[in-house]
Amino acid sequence: MEYFPILVFVALALLLFVLPARQRKRMQQQAQELQNSLTIGTPVMTSGGLYGTVAALDEKTVDLEIAPGVVVTFLRPAIVEVRTPAGTLDEGTDSGTPGTAGERPADGTL
């Protein structure tokens, strides 16, 4: 019984080191999978919140088209999210009434 406090302390210390290390490894693996999934034409978001479409890929960089004819270069780790194209959203959610999903009424009023 005299070693119980030491054993508890050692167990807590292991938890404080092992669990965060596992989570960090999992996050690195997810980031690597995201980098491997990049292809030309993929819509993405950068760590700075800039949206664009992959125009070209290099070993360490990604060229993003952020507007028609405007291409900027980022380091690959700056790409943090692959976005779904707007056309692939669920088509069945629109009720067809004016004012939904960005539609304007025929008379032009908001």
Wavefront OBJ file of the C-alpha trace (Angstrom):
o trace
v 0.000 0.000 0.000
v 2.895 2.373 0.473
v 3.565 2.401 -3.312
v -0.035 3.203 -4.308
v 0.421 7.024 -4.524
v 3.537 6.546 -6.652
v 1.723 4.126 -8.948
v -1.178 6.572 -9.350
v 1.261 9.377 -10.140
v 3.055 7.225 -12.743
v -0.268 6.185 -14.322
v -1.408 9.821 -14.574
v 1.928 10.860 -16.052
v 1.635 8.141 -18.692
v -1.890 9.266 -19.560
v -0.733 12.848 -19.922
v 1.980 11.798 -22.390
v 0.445 8.860 -24.267
v -3.046 10.144 -25.058
v -1.970 13.488 -26.570
v 0.738 11.726 -28.584
v -1.827 9.335 -30.071
v -4.156 12.220 -30.927
v -1.304 14.177 -32.519
v -0.355 11.125 -34.610
v -3.978 10.694 -35.738
v -4.169 14.369 -36.761
v -0.913 14.067 -38.730
v -2.276 11.009 -40.507
v -5.490 12.873 -41.431
v -3.454 15.815 -42.756
v -1.336 13.440 -44.859
v -4.467 11.772 -46.265
v -5.847 15.203 -47.186
v -2.586 16.102 -48.966
v -2.626 12.796 -50.856
v -6.239 13.320 -51.948
v -5.549 16.641 -53.686
v -6.092 16.603 -57.444
v -6.415 19.328 -60.040
v -9.905 20.799 -59.899
v -10.466 20.044 -56.201
v -12.126 22.943 -54.326
v -10.201 23.661 -51.109
v -9.854 26.109 -48.220
v -6.538 27.380 -46.876
v -5.581 27.931 -43.253
v -6.199 31.647 -43.822
v -9.774 31.003 -44.952
v -9.151 31.572 -48.671
v -11.270 29.422 -50.980
v -9.944 28.260 -54.318
v -9.649 25.418 -56.782
v -6.453 23.419 -57.236
v -4.912 24.500 -60.550
v -1.547 22.721 -60.277
v 0.298 20.474 -57.845
v 3.976 20.296 -56.986
v 5.818 18.241 -54.381
v 5.772 21.082 -51.822
v 3.350 23.653 -53.261
v -0.188 23.953 -54.590
v -1.368 26.535 -57.111
v -4.918 27.703 -56.370
v -7.200 29.549 -58.735
v -9.044 31.997 -56.483
v -10.814 33.861 -59.308
v -10.963 33.299 -63.062
v -7.403 33.798 -64.286
v -5.986 34.546 -60.796
v -3.647 31.812 -59.556
v -1.723 31.962 -56.272
v 0.815 29.514 -54.842
v 0.611 28.045 -51.335
v 2.670 25.520 -49.436
v 0.818 22.220 -49.212
v 0.355 22.365 -45.401
v -1.688 25.569 -45.875
v -4.509 23.487 -47.377
v -6.644 22.486 -44.417
v -9.963 21.447 -45.924
v -11.374 19.967 -49.110
v -14.669 21.662 -49.928
v -17.620 20.043 -51.684
v -18.619 21.731 -54.941
v -21.858 23.739 -54.752
v -23.539 21.554 -57.376
v -23.222 18.399 -55.267
v -25.461 19.561 -52.428
v -28.657 17.611 -51.804
v -31.082 18.738 -54.523
v -34.142 17.543 -52.604
v -33.907 20.191 -49.871
v -35.174 23.108 -52.011
v -38.919 23.566 -51.654
v -39.138 25.478 -54.928
v -40.580 28.588 -53.324
v -39.061 31.995 -54.057
v -36.602 33.160 -51.438
v -35.045 29.773 -50.809
v -31.557 28.731 -51.846
v -30.642 32.199 -53.088
v -33.498 32.516 -55.581
v -35.142 35.867 -56.252
v -38.851 36.311 -56.879
v -39.828 37.071 -60.473
v -40.623 40.714 -59.626
v -37.017 41.292 -58.415
v -37.921 42.117 -54.793
v -36.059 40.620 -51.928
l 1 2 3 4 5 6 7 8 9 10 11 12 13 14 15 16 17 18 19 20 21 22 23 24 25 26 27 28 29 30 31 32 33 34 35 36 37 38 39 40 41 42 43 44 45 46 47 48 49 50 51 52 53 54 55 56 57 58 59 60 61 62 63 64 65 66 67 68 69 70 71 72 73 74 75 76 77 78 79 80 81 82 83 84 85 86 87 88 89 90 91 92 93 94 95 96 97 98 99 100 101 102 103 104 105 106 107 108 109 110
